[in-house]
Amino acid sequence: MLAECQQRKADDLITTYYNHKKKREQMSPHIFAITDDVYRLILQNRKDQSILCTDESGAAFGNAKTVKNDNSSRFSKFIRINFDISNFITDASIERYSLEKSQDFNRYRCLTHGHLTISSIDDGEEF
C-alpha cells in the first residue's frame, strides 16, 4: 500500500479528488466525492442513504480465478455507519456476503453487473 501511495504521488495523482481546476461534476467519480455527497444528503434530508459500488474486476477484494474470468469476485461487503443526532459516528459494522453459486447467488446478482452504480436509494437521484 505504501508503494502504491508513493507511485500515486510520483504520478501526481495524490490529489485526484481535490482538483481545483475543474468542478466536481466535470471530474471522474471518486469515492471521497461520492461519500461527501451522500453525507451531505444525510445532513439535509435526515434520511438513510446507501452507496452501491461494483466493478468489473473487484480487484483485491476476495477474487479467484475461474473458467470464465481470471479475476472473479467471490464476495461483497456491506458497510453500515450510524450517526447520532449531532452527526457524529456512533458505530459501524461490516457484513460479508458470499457470491458463490452454492450460496444464494441470485440475491446478490445486482452486485456483479460489471459497472459502477451510485445512487441514493431513497429518491433514485444519481451522482
BELKA-V354452 format. One line per field, one symbol per residue. ss: DSSP state (H for helix, E for strand, L for the rest). psi: psi as a letter, one per 40 degrees, with the letter a starting at -180 (. if undefined). burial: # if it has 9 or more other ideal C-beta (glycine too) atoms within 8 Angstrom, else .. A space follows every 50 residues. Layout:
ss->???
psi->???
burial->???
This chain:
ss->LHHHHHHHHHLLLLLLLLLLLLLHHHLLLLHHHHHHHHHHHHHHHLLLLL LLLLLLLLLLLLEELLLLLLLEELEEEEEEEEELLLLLEEEEEEEEEELL LLLLHHHHHHHHLLLLLLELLLLLLEL
psi->ddddddddddefedfddgheeiiddeiiihddddddddddddddefiiii hhhiiddfhegfiihideheghheiiihhhhhiadefihdiiihhhhiei ddagdddedeefefihhhihddeehi.
burial->....#..##.................#.##..###.##..##......#. .#.#...#....#........######...................#.#. ....#..#..##.....###......#
